[in-house]
Amino acid sequence: MAHIDTVTAPLIIRFSQKEEKVVARAFPHPLGLVYLDLFWHLSTPDQAAHLIRGQLQGDGPWRVGDARIRILGCASTDPHLQEQYVPWRDYLSQHPENYPPEEQIREIARRLGCITHSRETTR
């Protein structure tokens, strides 16, 4: 598939059998993986960026520590996660000018200590 930091489609992180979360982006970090919450750009990095410690493995789906990460499926695949995702999708389509461009997102990730790869993206 792809390096996780090139995927711009929403991702799902499963922390346990009962806890899943839709996130906007994820980037490899020397200590594991940093992920950004939905609507991260309306907050501060200390509130919206989170580190999962462990070795990042895979090329989609991915694993880090006890967490599993994959791309969000369609409504029929992940209906229980659509409540998290739909407001984010609607916001991005209605306010594209308010979301940072890709190079700015990657620069923010680098400032957080993340490792970034090619600028090509996977949706």
Salt bridges, closest charged atoms under 4 A:
ASP5 OD2 - ARG106 NH2 2.87
ASP5 OD1 - HIS117 ND1 2.69
GLU20 OE2 - ARG14 NH2 3.00
GLU20 OE1 - HIS80 NE2 2.70
ASP37 OD1 - LYS21 NZ 2.74
ASP37 OD2 - HIS50 NE2 2.74
ASP78 OD1 - ARG70 NH2 2.68
ASP90 OD1 - ARG89 NH2 2.98
GLU102 OE1 - ARG25 NH1 2.82
GLU102 OE2 - ARG106 NH1 3.29
GLU103 OE2 - ARG110 NH2 2.61
GLU103 OE1 - ARG119 NE 3.30
GLU107 OE1 - ARG110 NH2 3.33
GLU107 OE2 - ARG111 NE 3.24
